[in-house]
Amino acid sequence: MTRVMERNHEVVVIEGSLMQVEYQEVKDPVTFSSKDLANQVIDGDRPLYLTTFLGASRIKRVFVGTSASSNILPLPTLDALGIPRDKIIPKPLWVARIGALQQNTLGHVSLDLRVGTIRAPTLTHVMERSISYHIILGRPWLKAYKAVVSTYYQCMKAI
C-alpha cells in the first residue's frame, strides 16, 4: 500500500489490483445533529433557505441550490436593496431551467454578502424576471467557501 498526501486528501493506492484509489478526508468530518436545527423542527422536504445580510440589509429567502450552476439575483431584489442599476456589469450569461425559463441575464454585480460566518464578495448574475427567491447561491459559491449544506437540518456549515 502506498500513501500520498494530495491537497486536503490522503490518497491510498492499493497495489496488486486495478489501481483502486480511496480518498480519506484528513480533516474532521462535517456532521449535523439536532443541535444544528435552524427552526427546531425537522422538515427535510423544504428547500434550504438562509437569511443573508448585505451591509445592514437583511435578505430573506436566499436559496442555496446544489443544482444551481451560478448565483442569481433577481432585478426586483437589486432594486429593493437600493443598488443602482448602473452597477450591473453588462456581461450576459445564458441561464436555463429556472421556472422552465431560458434567458440571458442582464450582467453581473458583486455583492458583499454575509451568510453565517462567511462574509465575502459574491458575484451574482442579475435576471430581469422575478423568481420565488431573493437570491440563489449555487455550487460555485458553496465550493468557493467550502460550505456544506443539510436540507434535512435546514442549515449550512463552512469548513
C-alpha positions in Angstrom: 0.0 0.0 0.0 1.3 3.5 -0.9 0.2 6.6 0.8 0.5 10.0 -0.8 -0.8 13.4 0.5 -2.7 15.3 -2.2 -4.1 18.7 -1.2 -6.6 18.0 1.6 -6.9 14.3 0.9 -4.8 11.3 1.7 -4.7 9.1 -1.4 -4.3 5.4 -0.7 -3.3 3.3 -3.6 -3.7 -0.4 -3.1 -1.2 -2.3 -5.1 -1.8 -5.6 -6.7 -5.2 -4.7 -8.2 -6.7 -2.5 -10.8 -5.4 0.8 -9.4 -8.0 1.2 -6.7 -7.9 4.7 -5.1 -9.6 5.6 -1.9 -10.0 9.1 -0.6 -9.9 9.8 3.1 -10.5 13.3 4.4 -7.7 14.4 6.6 -9.8 17.0 8.4 -12.5 16.1 10.8 -15.8 15.1 9.1 -18.6 17.6 8.9 -21.6 16.3 10.9 -25.1 17.7 11.5 -27.3 16.9 14.5 -30.5 18.2 16.2 -28.3 20.9 17.8 -28.0 22.4 14.3 -31.7 22.7 13.7 -32.5 26.2 12.4 -36.2 26.1 13.1 -36.2 23.5 15.9 -38.3 21.3 13.7 -37.0 18.7 11.2 -38.6 19.3 7.7 -36.4 17.6 5.2 -38.9 18.3 2.4 -38.2 22.1 2.3 -35.5 23.6 0.1 -32.7 25.2 2.1 -33.4 28.9 2.7 -30.9 31.1 4.6 -31.0 34.6 5.8 -28.2 36.7 4.4 -27.0 40.2 5.1 -25.8 42.9 2.7 -24.5 45.6 5.0 -27.4 46.4 7.3 -30.0 44.9 4.9 -31.4 41.6 5.8 -32.3 39.3 2.9 -34.7 36.5 3.5 -35.4 33.5 1.2 -31.8 33.1 0.0 -32.0 29.7 -1.7 -28.9 27.5 -1.5 -29.2 25.3 -4.6 -26.7 22.5 -5.1 -28.2 22.1 -8.6 -27.7 25.7 -9.5 -24.6 26.4 -11.6 -24.4 30.1 -10.8 -25.5 32.8 -8.3 -28.7 34.6 -9.4 -30.0 37.9 -8.2 -33.5 38.9 -9.5 -33.8 42.6 -10.6 -36.6 43.3 -8.1 -34.2 42.3 -5.3 -31.5 44.5 -6.7 -33.9 47.4 -6.7 -35.2 46.6 -3.2 -31.6 46.7 -1.9 -31.2 50.2 -3.4 -28.3 49.1 -5.6 -28.3 51.4 -8.7 -28.8 49.5 -12.0 -25.6 51.2 -13.4 -23.6 48.9 -11.1 -24.5 45.9 -13.3 -21.6 44.9 -15.5 -23.2 44.1 -18.8 -21.8 40.6 -19.4 -24.9 38.5 -20.1 -24.9 34.8 -19.2 -27.4 32.3 -20.7 -29.4 30.8 -17.8 -31.7 27.8 -18.2 -34.1 25.8 -16.1 -35.3 28.5 -13.7 -39.0 28.0 -13.7 -38.7 26.4 -17.2 -37.3 29.7 -18.4 -34.3 30.2 -20.6 -32.9 33.7 -21.0 -29.8 35.9 -20.8 -29.0 37.7 -17.6 -28.6 41.5 -17.7 -25.0 41.1 -16.5 -23.5 40.6 -13.1 -22.8 42.6 -9.9 -20.6 41.9 -6.9 -22.3 41.9 -3.5 -20.5 41.9 -0.2 -22.8 39.2 1.4 -22.6 37.8 4.9 -24.0 34.3 5.2 -23.5 32.8 8.6 -19.8 33.0 9.3 -18.9 33.7 5.7 -18.5 37.3 4.6 -17.2 37.8 1.1 -17.8 39.5 -2.2 -20.2 37.3 -4.2 -20.6 37.6 -8.0 -24.3 37.4 -8.8 -25.9 37.3 -12.2 -28.9 39.7 -12.5 -32.1 38.4 -14.0 -35.0 40.6 -15.1 -37.5 38.0 -14.1 -38.9 37.8 -10.6 -38.4 34.3 -9.0 -39.5 32.8 -5.7 -36.2 33.5 -4.0 -34.5 36.8 -3.3 -31.1 35.3 -4.2 -29.9 31.9 -5.4 -26.5 30.8 -4.3 -25.2 27.9 -6.4 -22.5 25.2 -6.4 -19.6 27.7 -7.2 -20.4 29.7 -4.1 -20.6 26.5 -1.9 -17.3 25.3 -3.3 -15.5 28.7 -3.0 -16.3 28.9 0.7 -16.2 25.2 1.5 -19.7 25.2 2.6 -21.7 22.0 3.3 -25.5 22.1 3.4 -28.1 19.9 5.0 -31.7 20.3 3.8 -32.7 17.8 6.5 -31.5 20.1 9.3 -32.0 23.3 7.3 -28.6 24.7 7.9 -25.1 25.2 6.4 -21.6 24.8 7.8 -18.4 26.2 6.4 -15.3 24.0 6.8 
